[in-house]
Amino acid sequence: MEGDAAAAAEETSFVADDVNNIIKESIDTVLQNASYNHNKVGQWTSSMVEVCLKRLTALNKPFKYVVTCVIMQKNGAGLHTASSCYWDNTTDGSRTVRWENKTMYCIATVFGLAI
C-alpha cells in the first residue's frame, strides 16, 4: 500500500529533478553550439519555451506550467533576477536553470501549478 501511495504522490507532484532535466535538455536542443546572435535571440527564446512546454505536458501531470527564458550576451554586464510565488508548497514548485557557453547566458524558469 505504501508503494502505491508513493507512486500516486509522484504522479501528482512537482518533481524538481525531472523539471530541471527537461529545462537543460530543452536549452541544449535549441542552443547546442550556437554563438550569440542578436537577430536570432527572439527565435531561440520562443523555441526554447515551446520545446520545454511540450516536454512538460508530455509528463501528463495535473499542472499548469509557466516557462520563462532570458538569453543575454556575455559582455560583462550584470543581470539579477528574482521571483516570488504565493502557492501551495506541497503541490506547486519552480525550477530555474542557468546555462552558458562562451558567448551567452540562458536563464530559464519553470513554474508548475497543480490543477
C-alpha positions in Angstrom: 0.0 0.0 0.0 2.8 2.5 0.9 4.4 1.9 -2.6 1.0 2.7 -4.3 0.7 5.9 -2.2 4.2 7.0 -3.1 3.6 6.3 -6.8 0.4 8.3 -6.7 2.1 11.2 -4.9 4.9 11.1 -7.6 2.2 11.2 -10.4 0.6 14.4 -9.0 3.7 16.2 -7.5 6.1 18.7 -9.0 9.4 16.7 -9.3 12.1 19.3 -9.3 14.8 17.0 -10.7 12.7 15.9 -13.6 11.8 19.5 -14.4 15.5 20.5 -14.1 16.5 17.9 -16.6 13.7 18.9 -19.0 14.9 22.6 -18.9 18.5 21.6 -19.5 17.6 19.3 -22.4 15.3 22.0 -23.9 18.1 24.6 -23.8 20.6 22.2 -25.3 18.2 21.2 -28.1 17.7 24.9 -29.1 21.1 26.4 -28.5 23.6 23.5 -28.8 26.7 25.0 -30.3 25.2 28.4 -31.2 27.1 31.7 -30.8 25.3 34.7 -29.6 23.4 36.5 -32.5 21.1 39.3 -31.6 18.9 38.6 -34.7 18.2 35.0 -33.5 17.5 35.6 -29.8 13.7 36.0 -30.3 13.6 32.8 -32.3 15.7 31.0 -29.7 13.7 32.1 -26.7 10.4 31.2 -28.4 11.7 27.8 -29.5 13.1 27.0 -26.0 9.9 27.7 -24.2 7.9 25.7 -26.8 10.2 22.7 -26.6 10.2 22.9 -22.8 6.3 23.1 -22.6 5.9 20.2 -25.0 8.2 18.0 -22.8 6.5 19.2 -19.6 3.0 18.5 -20.9 4.2 15.0 -22.1 4.6 14.1 -18.4 0.8 14.1 -18.3 0.7 15.6 -14.8 -2.2 17.7 -13.5 -0.3 21.0 -13.7 -0.4 24.3 -15.4 3.1 25.5 -16.4 4.6 28.9 -16.9 8.0 28.9 -18.7 10.3 31.9 -19.0 13.6 32.3 -20.9 16.2 35.1 -20.9 19.1 35.0 -23.3 21.9 37.5 -22.7 25.1 38.1 -24.5 28.3 37.6 -22.4 29.8 41.1 -22.3 30.5 41.6 -18.6 27.1 43.2 -17.8 25.3 42.1 -14.6 21.9 40.5 -14.5 19.9 39.8 -11.4 16.5 38.1 -11.4 14.1 37.3 -8.6 10.6 35.8 -8.3 8.1 35.2 -5.5 5.1 33.0 -5.5 2.1 32.6 -3.3 1.0 29.0 -3.7 0.7 25.5 -2.1 4.2 24.3 -1.3 3.0 20.7 -1.0 2.0 20.6 -4.7 3.4 23.5 -6.6 7.0 24.3 -7.5 9.5 26.1 -9.6 12.9 25.4 -11.0 15.5 27.8 -12.6 18.4 26.7 -14.7 21.3 28.9 -15.7 23.1 27.7 -18.8 26.1 29.3 -20.5 28.6 28.9 -23.3 31.4 31.1 -24.5 29.2 33.9 -25.9 25.9 33.9 -23.9 23.8 33.1 -20.9 20.4 31.5 -20.9 18.3 31.6 -17.8 15.1 29.6 -17.9 12.5 29.1 -15.2 9.5 26.8 -15.0 6.6 27.3 -12.5 4.4 24.3 -12.0 0.9 24.9 -10.5 -1.2 22.0 -9.6 -4.7 21.9 -11.1 
